[in-house]
Amino acid sequence: MGLQSYLILAATVFCIGLFGVVTRRNTVGILLGIELMLNAVNINLIAFSRFAGDTVGMVFSVFTICITVSEAAIGLAIVILLFRVRRTVMADHLDLLKG
């Protein structure tokens, strides 16, 4: 596979994630869309790293994976807390921060 194939794959995964973020009303679905978008970034980092012959992209990808895991854990903890307080995880019904 050439670089173009990896870039097309990453663009497709990113578009699927963006579509999920824009169209979902469920908070868990929005988090999954963000995860897909971050995975598309990882695909780009690995592809450019492989074709440039440098390991810097792979190191950045490992850091991005660590950030993604922590974001998922914190996001799901917030969703569980909101469900306990409001009994819903729909993003339209969450106006907890409004004054």
SVG drawing of the C-alpha trace seen along z (x, -y; Angstrom):
<svg xmlns="http://www.w3.org/2000/svg" viewBox="-33 -32 47 34">
<polyline fill="none" stroke="black" stroke-width="0.4" points="0.0,0.0 1.2,-3.4 1.0,-6.6 -2.1,-7.7 -4.0,-4.6 -3.3,-5.4 -4.3,-9.0 -7.6,-8.0 -8.2,-5.5 -7.5,-8.2 -9.7,-10.7 -12.6,-8.2 -12.2,-7.3 -12.1,-11.0 -15.2,-11.8 -17.1,-8.9 -16.1,-10.3 -17.0,-13.8 -20.4,-12.6 -20.9,-10.7 -20.1,-13.8 -22.3,-16.1 -25.4,-13.8 -25.4,-12.0 -27.4,-13.3 -26.2,-10.5 -23.1,-11.6 -21.5,-8.2 -21.9,-8.3 -20.2,-11.7 -17.3,-10.3 -17.0,-7.4 -16.9,-9.9 -14.1,-11.8 -12.2,-8.6 -12.5,-7.8 -11.2,-11.2 -8.2,-10.8 -7.6,-7.3 -7.5,-8.9 -4.8,-11.3 -2.9,-8.3 -3.1,-6.6 -1.7,-9.8 1.1,-10.0 2.1,-6.4 1.8,-6.6 4.0,-9.7 6.5,-8.2 6.8,-5.0 7.2,-6.7 9.6,-9.3 11.7,-6.7 11.6,-8.6 10.4,-7.4 9.1,-10.8 5.6,-10.2 5.4,-6.8 6.5,-8.5 3.8,-11.2 1.3,-8.4 2.1,-6.7 1.5,-10.0 -1.7,-10.5 -2.9,-7.1 -2.2,-7.8 -4.1,-11.1 -7.0,-9.3 -7.2,-6.7 -7.3,-9.3 -9.9,-11.3 -12.1,-8.3 -11.8,-7.4 -12.5,-10.9 -15.3,-11.3 -17.0,-8.1 -16.7,-9.1 -18.4,-12.4 -21.1,-10.6 -21.7,-8.2 -21.9,-11.1 -24.3,-13.0 -26.5,-9.9 -26.6,-9.5 -27.6,-13.1 -29.9,-13.7 -31.0,-10.2 -30.2,-10.9 -27.1,-10.9 -28.7,-12.8 -26.6,-15.9 -29.7,-18.0 -31.0,-17.6 -27.7,-18.4 -28.0,-22.0 -26.3,-21.5 -23.8,-24.4 -26.4,-27.0 -26.9,-29.7"/>
</svg>
